[in-house]
Amino acid sequence: MDLEQARDRDWTSGVEGCGVGRPCPISRTACPGECIYADVMESQRLGVVVFDQGRSSLHFVNRFARDLFRSVRREADYATLSGLLLTPGPDGDSDRPARTLRIGSRLLGYTVYRARSFAWVYVRDITAKARLESIAEAVETMNNIGYVFAAVRHELGNPINSVKAALSVLSANLDTYPKQMVAEYLERIGSEVARVENLLRSLKSFSLYERPALQAVEVGAFLQQFVQFVSEDTRKNGISVEVAVSCECWARCDPRALQQVMLNLYANASDALRQHDRPVLRILLSKRDGLITIWMADNGPGIPELEAQQLFQPFFTTKESGTGLGLVISRKLLAKMGGTITVDSKEGRGTSVHVSLPESSACPQAP
């Protein structure tokens, strides 16, 4: 059946329960003979296509969809449209929300819903919207790159200028300065070079795990191993670590990337607890609504509101030797794994960091 035939056909004629003398399957009242629901969908500025997969036929196509597919020059038959709109995606799921389909220079966005043997597809032309979003994203990317370049230039420029000044002074006075003073200048130069190395290591970490190796990870066991990994540092700094795991929680993530995230968060918490008489770090684990959430909370001094607003800004730091990239890198790594990170902190009340990861749908079976 083509689109013109679908337009002229009484769309309710093939639906079980529809027709004069039968109750409406939507309102449960007597069928009036003319379907007001079809009239509503016919007037929408949204394409509606209903496939009867049991009969391999087009059941309903509204005016917007007819015009849309006519404009991209596609045949309006069941085989063509089902091949375009009902094919599974790369992961085998044919009903993912917000799917896109490019036909020539046009980009269509659509969603698929199923009821019995019927597949309902809502589709619209998003070409202009996607173009505007692409332009906005490009502008934002260039702004971010400009900001990062300026920050890197500043962060590298300061220690390099300091080294140049120290070398200049030493060169001019090498024959007159005593060994102790020369040693002090060399120590200062070494300190500035170490500062540059620290920044370069952080920038290297930013590019790590561009393609994370996702796998099912039992997060409770992972956290126990992590606490053991930092136990020497917590002992040295007198930090009491409390871990609470209420259930077996499997997350889909890259354990190497998650380890890097946890190390970044631990470094921040450890620094915040240095001046506390009884430093405590709590790590909790919970599972809800398809997400595995790790809570890392400290009883440190907390973060002032103005500083909290800049936590994820590259190179923002209040530490003397910090690079301001730890949280930025952590958020990037988590985003690559479909995860998120939020920070909840108030001055004088400590800081709590929440890391959420998607729950793994498949857990390894016990042998």
Residue frames relative to the residue before (quaternion, step in Angstrom):
aa qw qx qy qz dx dy dz
M 1.0000 0.0000 0.0000 0.0000 0.00 0.00 0.00
D 0.2851 -0.7587 0.5523 0.1951 3.64 -0.84 0.94
L 0.7257 -0.4613 0.2898 0.4202 3.56 -1.30 0.15
E 0.6279 0.5312 -0.3521 0.4468 3.59 1.02 -0.70
Q 0.6506 0.4949 -0.3174 0.4807 3.57 1.02 -0.78
A 0.6379 0.5260 -0.3311 0.4548 3.56 1.01 -0.81
R 0.6314 0.5418 -0.3379 0.4400 3.59 1.03 -0.75
D 0.7335 0.4379 -0.2401 0.4611 3.57 0.94 -0.90
R 0.6011 0.5927 -0.3621 0.3953 3.58 1.19 -0.43
D 0.4740 -0.6056 0.5435 0.3364 3.58 -1.17 0.58
W 0.3504 -0.7985 0.4468 0.2001 3.57 -0.23 1.31
T 0.6603 0.5262 -0.3278 0.4239 3.62 1.12 -0.42
S 0.4961 0.7181 -0.4124 0.2612 3.57 1.21 -0.32
G 0.7514 0.3959 -0.2318 0.4743 3.59 1.08 -0.56
V 0.5713 0.6029 -0.3856 0.4017 3.59 1.24 0.01
E 0.4732 -0.6770 0.4862 0.2852 3.51 -0.81 1.04
G 0.7741 0.3070 -0.2410 0.4985 3.60 -0.81 0.98
C 0.6432 0.5018 -0.3356 0.4710 3.61 1.26 -0.20
G 0.5540 0.5996 -0.4631 0.3451 3.55 -1.24 0.51
V 0.6373 -0.5409 0.3801 0.3959 3.56 -1.19 0.60
G 0.7762 0.3087 -0.2521 0.4886 3.54 -0.92 0.94
R 0.6954 0.3901 -0.2729 0.5384 3.58 1.28 -0.10
P 0.5438 -0.6225 0.4359 0.3561 3.61 -1.08 0.57
C 0.5222 -0.6177 0.4870 0.3296 3.55 -1.13 0.69
P 0.4262 -0.7277 0.4697 0.2613 3.62 -0.74 0.97
I 0.6622 0.4879 -0.3108 0.4762 3.61 1.23 -0.24
S 0.7944 0.2923 -0.1490 0.5112 3.59 0.69 -1.11
R 0.3438 -0.7609 0.4674 0.2905 3.61 1.32 -0.42
T 0.5549 0.5624 -0.4172 0.4491 3.60 1.22 0.34
A 0.7070 -0.4383 0.3205 0.4532 3.58 -1.31 0.08
C 0.4935 -0.6597 0.4763 0.3072 3.58 -0.95 0.86
P 0.3554 -0.7626 0.4980 0.2102 3.63 -0.73 1.00
G 0.5750 -0.5919 0.3855 0.4129 3.59 1.24 -0.15
E 0.7449 0.1910 -0.1310 0.6257 3.56 1.14 -0.66
C 0.3272 -0.7938 0.4832 0.1714 3.57 -0.59 1.13
I 0.3175 -0.7633 0.5348 0.1746 3.57 -0.50 1.19
Y 0.6044 0.5618 -0.3671 0.4293 3.59 1.13 -0.54
A 0.6284 0.5087 -0.3277 0.4888 3.57 1.09 -0.72
D 0.6283 0.5325 -0.3364 0.4566 3.59 1.02 -0.73
V 0.6405 0.5214 -0.3249 0.4609 3.58 0.99 -0.81
M 0.6932 0.4690 -0.2837 0.4680 3.58 0.85 -0.92
E 0.6036 0.5703 -0.3496 0.4339 3.56 1.11 -0.64
S 0.7282 0.4378 -0.2338 0.4726 3.59 1.09 -0.68
Q 0.5015 0.6833 -0.4179 0.3269 3.61 1.24 -0.11
R 0.3823 -0.6794 0.5712 0.2567 3.55 -1.23 0.59
L 0.5754 0.5021 -0.3765 0.5245 3.50 0.98 1.03
G 0.4281 -0.7202 0.4814 0.2577 3.57 -0.77 0.97
V 0.0536 -0.7802 0.6232 0.0044 3.56 -0.93 0.98
V 0.0278 0.7782 -0.6246 0.0595 3.55 -0.74 1.13
V 0.0995 -0.7909 0.6028 0.0338 3.58 -0.81 1.04
F 0.1720 -0.7848 0.5919 0.0652 3.54 -0.72 1.15
D 0.2161 -0.7148 0.6471 0.1538 3.56 -1.06 0.81
Q 0.1809 -0.8353 0.5109 0.0922 3.56 0.04 1.29
G 0.5664 0.5929 -0.3846 0.4239 3.55 1.20 -0.43
R 0.7713 0.2992 -0.1558 0.5397 3.58 1.08 -0.78
S 0.3590 -0.7506 0.4768 0.2834 3.58 1.34 0.00
S 0.5561 0.5797 -0.4037 0.4378 3.55 0.82 1.04
L 0.5013 -0.5942 0.5246 0.3470 3.51 -1.35 0.32
H 0.2551 -0.8008 0.5279 0.1223 3.54 -0.71 1.06
F 0.7953 -0.0907 0.0884 0.5928 3.56 1.02 -0.81
V 0.0263 0.7616 -0.6470 0.0262 3.55 -1.07 0.84
N 0.2803 -0.7857 0.5197 0.1846 3.62 -0.57 1.03
R 0.7418 -0.4483 0.2747 0.4162 3.53 -1.33 0.29
F 0.6470 0.5305 -0.3304 0.4368 3.59 0.91 -0.88
A 0.6716 0.4887 -0.2983 0.4703 3.59 0.94 -0.87
R 0.6208 0.5405 -0.3507 0.4467 3.60 0.99 -0.76
D 0.6844 0.4775 -0.2856 0.4712 3.55 0.88 -0.96
L 0.6427 0.5474 -0.3224 0.4282 3.56 1.00 -0.86
F 0.7305 0.4140 -0.2572 0.4783 3.60 0.78 -0.95
R 0.5775 0.5518 -0.3841 0.4632 3.57 1.16 -0.43
S 0.6651 0.5230 -0.3058 0.4366 3.58 1.02 -0.82
V 0.7237 0.3771 -0.2487 0.5218 3.61 1.13 -0.50
R 0.4554 -0.7483 0.4053 0.2616 3.54 1.33 0.42
R 0.4079 0.6741 -0.5073 0.3491 3.52 0.71 1.09
E 0.5376 -0.6217 0.4642 0.3302 3.53 -1.05 0.82
A 0.3327 -0.7702 0.5197 0.1611 3.54 -0.96 0.92
D 0.4251 0.6750 -0.5063 0.3278 3.54 0.71 1.03
Y 0.7169 -0.4648 0.3072 0.4192 3.53 -1.30 0.31
A 0.6738 0.5212 -0.3085 0.4232 3.58 0.81 -1.00
T 0.6875 0.4905 -0.2906 0.4498 3.57 0.88 -0.96
L 0.7329 0.4388 -0.2535 0.4540 3.58 0.74 -1.06
S 0.6428 0.4948 -0.3417 0.4745 3.60 1.00 -0.66
G 0.6225 0.5365 -0.3371 0.4595 3.59 1.12 -0.64
L 0.6789 0.4777 -0.2845 0.4796 3.56 1.12 -0.67
L 0.8284 0.3241 -0.1100 0.4434 3.55 0.78 -1.07
L 0.7647 0.3856 -0.2033 0.4745 3.60 1.12 -0.52
T 0.4515 0.6866 -0.4652 0.3290 3.59 1.20 0.15
P 0.5292 -0.6337 0.4525 0.3371 3.61 -1.01 0.74
G 0.4820 -0.6458 0.5095 0.3018 3.53 -1.24 0.56
P 0.7644 -0.3688 0.2532 0.4643 3.59 -1.28 -0.09
D 0.7205 0.4178 -0.2516 0.4929 3.59 1.11 -0.61
G 0.6076 -0.5989 0.3405 0.3953 3.58 1.27 0.23
D 0.6048 0.5534 -0.3608 0.4448 3.60 1.23 -0.10
S 0.2191 -0.8102 0.5337 0.1038 3.58 -0.55 1.16
D 0.7228 0.4343 -0.2389 0.4816 3.60 1.23 -0.19
R 0.2544 0.7765 -0.5372 0.2090 3.57 1.02 0.71
P 0.4784 -0.6640 0.4774 0.3201 3.62 -0.98 0.68
A 0.8546 0.1810 -0.1256 0.4702 3.53 -1.29 0.49
R 0.2138 0.7632 -0.5736 0.2068 3.57 0.79 1.01
T 0.2212 -0.7711 0.5823 0.1321 3.56 -1.21 0.50
L 0.1054 -0.7732 0.6244 0.0342 3.52 -1.24 0.60
R 0.1709 -0.7909 0.5806 0.0901 3.58 -0.70 1.07
I 0.0189 -0.7664 0.6415 -0.0293 3.55 -0.88 1.06
G 0.8015 -0.0869 0.0091 0.5916 3.54 -0.25 1.29
S 0.7847 -0.2548 0.2189 0.5209 3.57 -0.75 -1.08
R 0.6044 0.5695 -0.3488 0.4344 3.59 1.26 -0.02
L 0.1766 -0.7661 0.6112 0.0919 3.54 -1.12 0.77
L 0.1308 -0.7921 0.5950 0.0375 3.55 -0.72 1.13
G 0.1702 -0.7545 0.6248 0.1065 3.53 -1.10 0.78
Y 0.0931 0.8217 -0.5538 0.0967 3.59 -0.87 0.87
T 0.1915 -0.7405 0.6303 0.1327 3.53 -1.35 0.36
V 0.2567 -0.7651 0.5781 0.1208 3.56 -1.18 0.66
Y 0.0190 -0.7661 0.6425 -0.0044 3.55 -1.01 0.92
R 0.2086 -0.7993 0.5563 0.0904 3.56 -1.07 0.73
A 0.0377 0.7603 -0.6477 0.0327 3.52 -1.18 0.75
R 0.8122 -0.0904 -0.0130 0.5761 3.55 -0.50 1.27
S 0.7908 -0.2620 0.1842 0.5216 3.63 -0.71 -0.95
F 0.5835 0.5959 -0.3608 0.4174 3.59 1.29 0.11
A 0.1502 -0.7468 0.6406 0.0969 3.55 -1.20 0.68
W 0.1701 -0.7811 0.5975 0.0626 3.57 -0.71 1.16
V 0.0582 -0.7960 0.6025 0.0045 3.56 -0.82 1.02
Y 0.1417 -0.7572 0.6346 0.0624 3.54 -0.91 1.04
V 0.0228 0.8298 -0.5485 0.1006 3.55 -0.59 1.18
R 0.0366 0.7813 -0.6230 0.0110 3.55 -1.16 0.65
D 0.5136 -0.6147 0.5019 0.3263 3.55 -1.29 0.41
I 0.0440 -0.8215 0.5684 -0.0102 3.59 -0.54 1.16
T 0.2433 0.8076 -0.5077 0.1754 3.60 1.19 0.43
A 0.7096 0.4521 -0.2700 0.4682 3.58 0.75 -1.05
K 0.6380 0.5328 -0.3237 0.4519 3.57 0.98 -0.85
A 0.6718 0.4962 -0.2971 0.4628 3.58 0.92 -0.93
R 0.6325 0.5346 -0.3349 0.4495 3.58 1.04 -0.76
L 0.6680 0.4900 -0.3017 0.4719 3.58 0.91 -0.88
E 0.6474 0.5080 -0.3210 0.4689 3.59 1.01 -0.79
S 0.6313 0.5349 -0.3303 0.4542 3.58 1.05 -0.76
I 0.6458 0.5106 -0.3158 0.4716 3.57 1.01 -0.84
A 0.6615 0.5068 -0.3035 0.4621 3.57 0.93 -0.94
E 0.6535 0.5124 -0.3135 0.4606 3.58 1.00 -0.83
A 0.6441 0.5205 -0.3226 0.4584 3.58 1.01 -0.81
V 0.6422 0.5119 -0.3204 0.4721 3.59 0.99 -0.84
E 0.6648 0.5010 -0.3022 0.4644 3.57 0.94 -0.93
T 0.6371 0.5289 -0.3279 0.4548 3.59 1.01 -0.81
M 0.6707 0.4900 -0.3024 0.4676 3.58 0.91 -0.88
N 0.6242 0.5246 -0.3422 0.4670 3.58 1.03 -0.72
N 0.6666 0.5030 -0.2977 0.4625 3.57 0.96 -0.90
I 0.6438 0.5163 -0.3230 0.4633 3.57 0.99 -0.85
G 0.6410 0.5231 -0.3204 0.4614 3.57 0.97 -0.85
Y 0.6549 0.5093 -0.3105 0.4639 3.56 0.97 -0.86
V 0.6709 0.4995 -0.3008 0.4580 3.58 0.91 -0.93
F 0.6444 0.5163 -0.3315 0.4564 3.60 0.92 -0.83
A 0.6524 0.5107 -0.3164 0.4620 3.57 0.95 -0.86
A 0.6665 0.5016 -0.3017 0.4617 3.56 0.97 -0.86
V 0.6441 0.5086 -0.3223 0.4717 3.61 0.97 -0.84
R 0.6321 0.5330 -0.3292 0.4560 3.57 0.96 -0.86
H 0.6711 0.4944 -0.2894 0.4705 3.56 1.00 -0.88
E 0.6936 0.4890 -0.2819 0.4476 3.58 0.87 -0.99
L 0.6940 0.4300 -0.2767 0.5068 3.60 1.07 -0.65
G 0.6302 0.5826 -0.3330 0.3906 3.55 1.04 -0.78
N 0.6475 0.5477 -0.3346 0.4109 3.59 0.90 -0.86
P 0.7250 0.4075 -0.2841 0.4770 3.65 0.66 -0.92
I 0.6227 0.5374 -0.3528 0.4461 3.60 1.04 -0.68
N 0.6507 0.5004 -0.3161 0.4757 3.59 0.97 -0.81
S 0.6296 0.5329 -0.3280 0.4604 3.55 1.06 -0.76
V 0.6478 0.5085 -0.3089 0.4759 3.59 1.00 -0.86
K 0.6478 0.5227 -0.3183 0.4536 3.58 0.93 -0.89
A 0.6624 0.5037 -0.3092 0.4604 3.58 0.94 -0.89
A 0.6606 0.5058 -0.3122 0.4586 3.59 0.93 -0.87
L 0.6630 0.5007 -0.3056 0.4651 3.58 0.96 -0.85
S 0.6276 0.5419 -0.3306 0.4508 3.56 1.05 -0.76
V 0.6606 0.4941 -0.3019 0.4779 3.56 0.96 -0.89
L 0.6581 0.5111 -0.3102 0.4576 3.60 0.91 -0.89
S 0.6492 0.5333 -0.3170 0.4400 3.57 0.95 -0.92
A 0.7064 0.4640 -0.2652 0.4640 3.56 0.99 -0.83
N 0.8020 0.2833 -0.1212 0.5116 3.58 1.12 -0.59
L 0.2885 0.8079 -0.4841 0.1723 3.58 1.22 0.27
D 0.7000 0.4761 -0.2761 0.4551 3.59 1.01 -0.76
T 0.7383 0.4275 -0.2260 0.4702 3.60 1.17 -0.47
Y 0.6192 0.5566 -0.3516 0.4279 3.60 1.13 -0.56
P 0.4521 -0.6587 0.5155 0.3098 3.58 -1.03 0.70
K 0.6869 -0.5026 0.3300 0.4082 3.57 -1.26 0.46
Q 0.6292 0.5551 -0.3441 0.4214 3.60 0.99 -0.78
M 0.6736 0.4828 -0.2970 0.4743 3.59 0.96 -0.86
V 0.6212 0.5267 -0.3416 0.4690 3.58 1.03 -0.76
A 0.6428 0.5243 -0.3182 0.4590 3.57 0.99 -0.86
E 0.6372 0.5267 -0.3306 0.4553 3.61 1.01 -0.77
Y 0.6553 0.4980 -0.3137 0.4735 3.58 0.98 -0.83
L 0.6515 0.5095 -0.3186 0.4630 3.58 0.97 -0.81
E 0.6300 0.5263 -0.3309 0.4654 3.59 1.06 -0.73
R 0.6391 0.5154 -0.3214 0.4718 3.57 1.03 -0.80
I 0.6391 0.5166 -0.3243 0.4686 3.59 0.99 -0.82
G 0.6551 0.5170 -0.3110 0.4548 3.57 0.94 -0.89
S 0.6357 0.5346 -0.3224 0.4540 3.58 1.04 -0.78
E 0.6737 0.4842 -0.2952 0.4738 3.58 0.97 -0.85
V 0.6269 0.5187 -0.3380 0.4730 3.61 1.04 -0.70
A 0.6311 0.5252 -0.3272 0.4677 3.59 1.04 -0.78
R 0.6107 0.5493 -0.3402 0.4578 3.59 1.10 -0.70
V 0.6509 0.4966 -0.3103 0.4832 3.58 1.00 -0.82
E 0.6428 0.5247 -0.3236 0.4547 3.59 0.96 -0.86
N 0.6335 0.5367 -0.3286 0.4501 3.59 1.00 -0.81
L 0.6562 0.4997 -0.3069 0.4749 3.57 0.98 -0.84
L 0.6621 0.5046 -0.3126 0.4575 3.59 0.93 -0.85
R 0.6223 0.5268 -0.3448 0.4651 3.60 1.05 -0.67
S 0.6491 0.5124 -0.3149 0.4658 3.58 1.02 -0.81
L 0.6489 0.5031 -0.3193 0.4731 3.58 0.99 -0.78
K 0.6167 0.5292 -0.3452 0.4695 3.58 1.09 -0.66
S 0.6355 0.5312 -0.3271 0.4549 3.58 1.00 -0.82
F 0.5988 0.5900 -0.3638 0.4013 3.58 1.08 -0.67
S 0.7338 0.4084 -0.2311 0.4913 3.59 1.09 -0.67
L 0.4723 0.6788 -0.4481 0.3396 3.60 1.25 0.03
Y 0.8528 0.1750 -0.1240 0.4762 3.53 -1.28 0.51
E 0.1150 0.8078 -0.5645 0.1247 3.59 0.90 0.92
R 0.7578 0.1720 -0.1129 0.6192 3.54 1.19 -0.61
P 0.1829 -0.8247 0.5235 0.1110 3.60 0.19 1.21
A 0.3766 -0.6989 0.5640 0.2273 3.55 -1.13 0.78
L 0.1680 -0.8334 0.5214 0.0727 3.56 0.08 1.31
Q 0.1180 0.7718 -0.6147 0.1120 3.53 -1.03 0.89
A 0.5796 -0.5617 0.4449 0.3881 3.57 -1.27 0.24
V 0.0275 -0.8042 0.5921 -0.0429 3.57 -0.69 1.16
E 0.3239 -0.7171 0.5809 0.2082 3.58 -0.85 0.97
V 0.3162 -0.8246 0.4390 0.1653 3.55 -0.07 1.37
G 0.5839 0.5829 -0.3797 0.4185 3.60 1.08 -0.60
A 0.6793 0.4672 -0.2749 0.4947 3.58 0.90 -0.96
F 0.6099 0.5566 -0.3421 0.4486 3.57 1.05 -0.78
L 0.6819 0.4889 -0.2936 0.4581 3.60 0.89 -0.93
Q 0.6192 0.5322 -0.3470 0.4616 3.59 1.01 -0.73
Q 0.6606 0.4900 -0.3016 0.4821 3.58 0.98 -0.82
F 0.6340 0.5332 -0.3339 0.4497 3.58 1.02 -0.76
V 0.6485 0.5139 -0.3164 0.4640 3.58 0.93 -0.90
Q 0.6361 0.5128 -0.3230 0.4776 3.58 1.04 -0.75
F 0.6308 0.5606 -0.3206 0.4302 3.57 1.06 -0.82
V 0.7662 0.3277 -0.1840 0.5212 3.62 0.98 -0.82
S 0.3526 0.7834 -0.4660 0.2116 3.61 1.26 0.09
E 0.6281 0.5411 -0.3472 0.4383 3.59 0.99 -0.74
D 0.6736 0.4843 -0.2941 0.4746 3.56 0.98 -0.86
T 0.6545 0.5000 -0.3269 0.4634 3.60 0.94 -0.78
R 0.6331 0.5206 -0.3380 0.4626 3.59 1.02 -0.72
K 0.6666 0.5176 -0.3016 0.4437 3.57 0.91 -0.93
N 0.7547 0.3708 -0.1999 0.5029 3.58 1.05 -0.79
G 0.4849 -0.7078 0.4100 0.3094 3.57 1.29 0.16
I 0.3933 0.7269 -0.4730 0.3052 3.59 1.15 0.56
S 0.2764 -0.7444 0.5878 0.1547 3.56 -0.83 1.01
V 0.1362 -0.8098 0.5692 0.0404 3.58 -0.64 1.13
E 0.0797 -0.7862 0.6126 0.0131 3.56 -0.83 1.05
V 0.0758 -0.8002 0.5949 0.0053 3.58 -0.76 1.07
A 0.0347 -0.7926 0.6086 -0.0119 3.57 -0.84 1.01
V 0.0164 0.7787 -0.6235 0.0677 3.56 -0.61 1.22
S 0.2086 -0.8399 0.4936 0.0856 3.57 -0.30 1.27
C 0.8107 0.0560 -0.0046 0.5827 3.59 1.15 -0.45
E 0.5778 -0.5440 0.4608 0.3973 3.55 -1.32 0.14
C 0.0227 -0.8262 0.5604 -0.0531 3.55 -0.55 1.18
W 0.1029 -0.7938 0.5988 0.0269 3.56 -0.62 1.16
A 0.0746 -0.7913 0.6067 0.0119 3.57 -0.76 1.07
R 0.3806 -0.6852 0.5672 0.2528 3.55 -1.24 0.54
C 0.3217 0.7419 -0.5157 0.2832 3.57 -0.28 1.26
D 0.4819 -0.5933 0.5400 0.3524 3.54 -1.39 -0.06
P 0.3849 -0.7625 0.4588 0.2447 3.64 -0.38 1.13
R 0.6087 0.5458 -0.3621 0.4477 3.61 1.11 -0.57
A 0.6738 0.4819 -0.2927 0.4776 3.56 0.94 -0.90
L 0.6439 0.5129 -0.3248 0.4656 3.59 1.00 -0.79
Q 0.6055 0.5454 -0.3483 0.4633 3.58 1.07 -0.69
Q 0.6478 0.5121 -0.3151 0.4678 3.59 0.98 -0.85
V 0.6337 0.5280 -0.3241 0.4632 3.58 1.00 -0.83
M 0.6907 0.4835 -0.2845 0.4564 3.57 0.82 -0.99
L 0.6268 0.5263 -0.3382 0.4645 3.60 1.04 -0.68
N 0.6366 0.5214 -0.3266 0.4650 3.58 1.00 -0.81
L 0.6813 0.4811 -0.2879 0.4706 3.57 0.93 -0.92
Y 0.6416 0.5177 -0.3312 0.4589 3.57 1.00 -0.78
A 0.6243 0.5433 -0.3418 0.4453 3.60 0.97 -0.82
N 0.6533 0.5030 -0.3136 0.4710 3.60 0.97 -0.83
A 0.6763 0.4927 -0.2971 0.4600 3.57 0.88 -0.94
S 0.6434 0.5339 -0.3214 0.4446 3.57 0.96 -0.86
D 0.6511 0.5042 -0.3125 0.4735 3.58 0.97 -0.83
A 0.6653 0.5152 -0.3044 0.4464 3.58 0.99 -0.85
L 0.7202 0.4634 -0.2417 0.4562 3.60 1.12 -0.64
R 0.4252 0.7490 -0.4444 0.2463 3.60 1.24 -0.14
Q 0.7514 0.3882 -0.2153 0.4881 3.59 1.01 -0.75
H 0.5378 0.6389 -0.4005 0.3770 3.60 1.26 0.06
D 0.5052 -0.6684 0.4570 0.2986 3.57 -1.00 0.86
R 0.7950 0.1044 -0.0334 0.5966 3.58 1.01 -0.85
P 0.0681 -0.8461 0.5281 0.0259 3.59 0.41 1.20
V 0.0272 -0.7928 0.6083 -0.0260 3.56 -0.91 1.00
L 0.0809 -0.7700 0.6322 0.0296 3.54 -1.00 0.91
R 0.1106 -0.8042 0.5834 0.0262 3.56 -0.68 1.15
I 0.0772 -0.7777 0.6235 0.0220 3.55 -0.96 0.94
L 0.0418 -0.8115 0.5816 -0.0393 3.55 -0.55 1.23
L 0.1695 -0.7787 0.5984 0.0833 3.55 -1.21 0.54
S 0.0459 0.8024 -0.5923 0.0570 3.57 -0.88 0.94
K 0.2167 -0.7546 0.6077 0.1197 3.56 -1.32 0.41
R 0.2518 0.7660 -0.5584 0.1947 3.57 -0.76 1.04
D 0.8668 0.0480 -0.0527 0.4934 3.56 -1.10 0.84
G 0.7277 -0.4577 0.2489 0.4461 3.58 0.90 0.91
L 0.6660 0.4651 -0.3051 0.4970 3.59 1.26 0.23
I 0.2475 -0.7140 0.6353 0.1594 3.52 -1.20 0.71
T 0.0751 -0.8288 0.5544 0.0008 3.58 -0.61 1.12
I 0.1798 -0.7507 0.6303 0.0831 3.54 -0.97 1.01
W 0.1361 -0.7798 0.6087 0.0547 3.57 -0.82 1.03
M 0.0226 -0.7726 0.6345 0.0042 3.59 -0.78 1.01
A 0.0293 0.8238 -0.5594 0.0874 3.57 -0.39 1.25
D 0.1048 -0.7830 0.6105 0.0570 3.58 -1.02 0.83
N 0.3981 -0.7042 0.5321 0.2500 3.56 -1.25 0.38
G 0.2556 0.7949 -0.5000 0.2298 3.52 1.10 0.83
P 0.7632 -0.4128 0.2623 0.4224 3.57 -1.30 -0.20
G 0.4706 -0.6718 0.4530 0.3493 3.60 1.22 -0.23
I 0.4421 -0.6885 0.5208 0.2434 3.54 -1.33 0.10
P 0.4660 -0.6627 0.5023 0.3023 3.64 -0.83 0.89
E 0.6436 -0.5813 0.3423 0.3616 3.55 -1.07 0.77
L 0.6662 0.5053 -0.3173 0.4474 3.60 0.88 -0.87
E 0.6630 0.4831 -0.3070 0.4825 3.58 1.03 -0.74
A 0.6190 0.5655 -0.3415 0.4249 3.58 1.02 -0.79
Q 0.6442 0.5392 -0.3212 0.4371 3.59 1.07 -0.68
Q 0.7381 0.4011 -0.2177 0.4969 3.60 1.23 -0.39
L 0.3252 0.8042 -0.4623 0.1836 3.58 1.28 0.12
F 0.7661 0.3449 -0.1904 0.5079 3.60 0.96 -0.80
Q 0.4537 0.6541 -0.4675 0.3844 3.57 1.22 0.46
P 0.4939 -0.6829 0.4370 0.3141 3.63 -0.67 1.02
F 0.8548 0.1554 -0.1652 0.4667 3.52 -1.11 0.95
F 0.4949 0.6049 -0.4728 0.4071 3.60 1.18 0.29
T 0.2032 0.7712 -0.5788 0.1701 3.57 -0.71 1.07
T 0.2859 -0.7336 0.5883 0.1843 3.54 -1.24 0.55
K 0.5432 0.6137 -0.3983 0.4118 3.59 1.30 0.06
E 0.5524 -0.6232 0.4385 0.3379 3.56 -1.06 0.71
S 0.7927 0.2660 -0.1357 0.5315 3.58 0.98 -0.82
G 0.4584 0.7062 -0.4358 0.3180 3.60 1.23 0.23
T 0.3821 -0.7181 0.5349 0.2285 3.55 -1.27 0.45
G 0.3985 -0.7290 0.4747 0.2906 3.59 1.18 -0.39
L 0.5900 0.5855 -0.3686 0.4162 3.58 1.18 0.47
G 0.4477 0.7354 -0.4337 0.2658 3.60 1.23 -0.27
L 0.7295 0.4083 -0.2445 0.4912 3.58 0.75 -1.02
V 0.5977 0.5553 -0.3606 0.4521 3.59 1.09 -0.67
I 0.6692 0.4860 -0.2923 0.4801 3.58 0.91 -0.93
S 0.6398 0.5350 -0.3264 0.4448 3.58 0.96 -0.87
R 0.6741 0.4877 -0.3065 0.4624 3.58 0.87 -0.88
K 0.6403 0.5208 -0.3321 0.4567 3.58 1.01 -0.76
L 0.6582 0.5103 -0.3140 0.4558 3.59 0.89 -0.93
L 0.6662 0.4979 -0.3026 0.4655 3.58 0.95 -0.87
A 0.6277 0.5364 -0.3409 0.4494 3.58 0.98 -0.78
K 0.6264 0.5394 -0.3309 0.4552 3.59 1.05 -0.75
M 0.7272 0.3973 -0.2253 0.5123 3.57 1.19 -0.58
G 0.5541 -0.6175 0.3895 0.4000 3.59 1.27 0.16
G 0.5533 0.6213 -0.3815 0.4028 3.58 1.23 0.43
T 0.2775 -0.7452 0.5833 0.1657 3.55 -1.35 0.13
I 0.1482 -0.7644 0.6182 0.1079 3.54 -1.31 0.29
T 0.0030 -0.7755 0.6312 -0.0103 3.57 -1.01 0.87
V 0.2250 -0.7627 0.5952 0.1155 3.55 -1.19 0.64
D 0.0798 -0.7784 0.6226 0.0086 3.54 -0.85 1.05
S 0.2173 0.7901 -0.5393 0.1940 3.58 -0.43 1.18
K 0.0453 -0.7634 0.6437 0.0265 3.51 -1.19 0.71
E 0.5614 -0.6248 0.4214 0.3418 3.52 -0.96 0.87
G 0.8098 0.2222 -0.1999 0.5049 3.54 -0.82 1.08
R 0.7350 0.4122 -0.2257 0.4889 3.62 1.25 -0.13
G 0.5931 -0.5890 0.3724 0.4032 3.60 1.16 0.20
T 0.3802 -0.7157 0.5498 0.2020 3.52 -1.37 0.04
S 0.0955 -0.7731 0.6257 0.0412 3.56 -1.07 0.82
V 0.1232 -0.7846 0.6065 0.0386 3.56 -0.83 1.05
H 0.1557 -0.7948 0.5840 0.0540 3.56 -0.85 1.02
V 0.0692 -0.7801 0.6218 0.0006 3.56 -0.74 1.12
S 0.0645 -0.8116 0.5807 0.0010 3.59 -0.64 1.13
L 0.0599 -0.7879 0.6129 -0.0068 3.54 -0.99 0.95
P 0.5484 -0.6128 0.4371 0.3642 3.62 -1.06 0.58
E 0.4803 -0.6648 0.4926 0.2909 3.53 -1.00 0.87
S 0.4541 -0.6797 0.5029 0.2808 3.56 -1.01 0.80
S 0.3792 -0.7431 0.5088 0.2126 3.56 -0.89 0.94
A 0.7637 0.2530 -0.1503 0.5746 3.56 1.23 -0.35
C 0.1143 -0.7952 0.5949 0.0277 3.56 -0.67 1.15
P 0.5655 -0.5992 0.4309 0.3681 3.60 -1.02 0.71
Q 0.4017 -0.7178 0.5170 0.2366 3.57 -0.98 0.85
A 0.5172 -0.6304 0.4746 0.3314 3.53 -1.05 0.74
P 0.5043 -0.6596 0.4527 0.3249 3.61 -0.96 0.76
